[in-house]
C-alpha cells in the first residue's frame, strides 16, 4: 500500500536521540505513514536502535549506507520512499503529534504549493531551556520570487518541511555535493521552478540546539552557503534582481570564509568570539535555573508511540523541574 506520508530521517551516530525522533513520528495523529531511516555509516549503536524499531513496527524501514553525508542519506531514503508527501526530520529533533495532520491539511488547501514549513520550539541541549523561533510569526510571501528575495536576505524557512513527492521528482533531490545548507538549496530551487511555499499554523516540531558550532563546521557551512548563492546567481531561472542579490550574498559569505580560514585575522577573531558568547549566555541561564517546558513539548519528548508499537526508549530526555 502507498502511504500518504514518508518521514525521512538521516541518522549518523545518533544512538542517544534517534529513538525520540522515530517515536515522535509514530505518535502522529495519522496512521497512513512510513518512517524511512537511513543509517549513514554510524560507528556507535545507532544501527541496533533502528533494528529494534523496525522489528517492533512495520511502518519503520531501516536502510544503511556507507557514510556519505546528510544529503546523500536523505536521497537514499527518498529513492525508497512510497508516500505522496516527504516530511524531513533530523535524528535529534522531534515532531509534535499534529505535525503530519496539519501539514497534510495545509498542502491540500493549495494544490499549487510545492512545500510547507512550520514554526517550532527550540530545545537547548546544554541548558534544557525551551524557547521559540524568532521568525516563526512571519507570513511567507505568496509569490515565489519574492520569497526568494526574503530568504536570501535572511533565511526564514525551517528545514523540517513537508514537500510534495511529485515536486521532488520534477526539480530533483538534494545536492550531495553540498556538505551543509543542502535544505536551503532545495527550497530555493523549488521556488525557482515557480512553486509557492506556505507556512502551516502553529508550532509543530522541536529543534534541538547543540550550542556554538566548531570553527571547522562553521567554515563548511559558509563555503556551502557561498555555493548555494552561486547556483542561484548562475544556474537558476530567476529574475535579474534575484541574481544580483544572490551575488551579493555570495560575496559576503566568501569574506566570512576568508576570515575563518585565517586570511583576515581581525575578522576571524571576531567570528571566533561568537561561540564563546553563546556558551556564556547558556551558562548564565543554567545558573538562573530552568523553567518548565511547555506542555506540548514535554508530552512530545516523554511519550511513546503507544499500543506496544515502539521499541525500548533510548536516551529519552526528561523535562526539567522548576527551581
Protein Blocks (a to p, Z undefined) as FASTA:
>chain_A
ZZfbdcddddehillmmmmmmmmmmmpcbfbbcdddddehiablmlmmmmmmmmmpmkbc
cdddddebjklmmmmmmmmpcbfbdcdddfkbccdfklmmmmmmmmmmmmkbmbdcdddd
dddfklopacddfklmpccdfblklmmmmmmmoccbdfkbcddfklmmmnopadfkbmgh
klmmmmmmmmmnopacdddehjfbdcddebjadfklmmmmmmmmmmmmmmmmmmpccdfk
lmmmmmmmmmmmmmmmmmmnopammlmmmmmmmmmmmmmmmmmmmmnopadddfklmmmm
mmcebjolaccdehiacddddZZ
